[in-house]
Amino acid sequence: MSKIIIHGIPGSPYVRTPLLVCEEKGAPYELAAMAFGPGATRTPEHLARQPFGRMPAIEHGDFKLYETQAIIRYVDRAFDGPALSPSDPRALARMDQVLNIVDWYVMPSISSAIGFNRIVKPIFGMPVDESARTCVKALEDILAAKPYFAGEAVSLADLSAIAHLDFLARTPEGADMLAGSPLLGWMERMAERPSVAKTTMQKMMNLPESAAA
Amino acid sequence: MSKIIIHGIPGSPYVRTPLLVCEEKGAPYELAAMAFGPGATRTPEHLARQPFGRMPAIEHGDFKLYETQAIIRYVDRAFDGPALSPSDPRALARMDQVLNIVDWYVMPSISSAIGFNRIVKPIFGMPVDESARTCVKALEDILAAKPYFAGEAVSLADLSAIAHLDFLARTPEGADMLAGSPLLGWMERMAERPSVAKTTMQKMMNLPESAAA
């Protein structure tokens, strides 16, 4: 199979997600790094790839695709390597659920942790901390005593969630929120994976590993 | 298979989506209608089903699930009846992409059409009309000359999108925006489906069919 070209700004959790999945699959890819800065995602060239001015967008031969969930599901199906989606329908439903929780709730909570309070608060109609805590609790409930969100094996759900939660854990308020959480054991398991180690924000942005988020 | 219990407020596009999918599959279901009103989705009973206070949430025997995308993918897999997901990987990626476009972009545009301008505008950083038009254009580009978003057959993508776009088309500004759009042919095809006719907002809320949205 030809190489996947991934367009996006290094360090973004949504750009990291397909990188993680390509790493886990052993799928050949190339990160086409976009500049960080105002308007970077709204150039005519990028809007042709992603009309909403978001990231990431991919090309695979003549096939173009945007939306992270669609991209990672496609990579999982299109390449050999370990299956990243469980076959049991209920386990698969849990994977799908976590992918959406990441989009709907983790993403705004993370955004709030890095300062978008003015956007997040009116949407949730409640204090940001409460929204983020609800999020952490919902993920804890789904993880329960399982090693991974969809069961015994890593799935797309874990790879999507770690891209955001790793980021959260590196902020002081996020670390407080995760203190004592059963998610920490899962984060340790995830941190041991080469795909996760290879794609940290520090590595992606060429920062020292000790740099704060 | 036992009946699916769907909790939600009748008339909500996100509640309609699983109803459409159950109808298309011929899956047995029951709508457990929640009252419409302030705080309706934040009762302790509902928060136990959906900790973020959103809709819908389902029960299938002892299996509980929330998040619309996860629910409809589960119903498609768990029941006999026509497959609502294509088997070709690229067609399936298009379906996945549209499901996410609905969540990320159609939903806020629809919300804007019914008056949530204050929430939507700061997120997109641009006038609401432009955001909604970008949305309609992106869906037109994906539909292209195909009868349905993922190809020759109806998929979850069409059923998700119609629940929102049908609603949009019934508002004066939405009708203006869709005038002359290639999406109208698709909407006509969708309107002919019994599942769509059976679950209109008017039917769900016991309103006369002529009632405006």
Interface residues (C-beta under 8 A of the other chain):
Chain A: P51 F52 R54 F63 L65 Y66 E67 T68 Q69 A70 I71 R73 Y74 R77 A78 P89 R90 L92 A93 R94 D96 Q97 L99 N100 I101 D103 W104 Y105 R118 I119 P122 I123 T134 C135 K137 A138 D141
Chain B: P51 F52 R54 F63 L65 Y66 E67 T68 Q69 A70 I71 R73 Y74 R77 A78 P89 R90 L92 A93 R94 D96 Q97 L99 N100 I101 D103 W104 Y105 R118 I119 P122 I123 T134 C135 K137 A138 D141
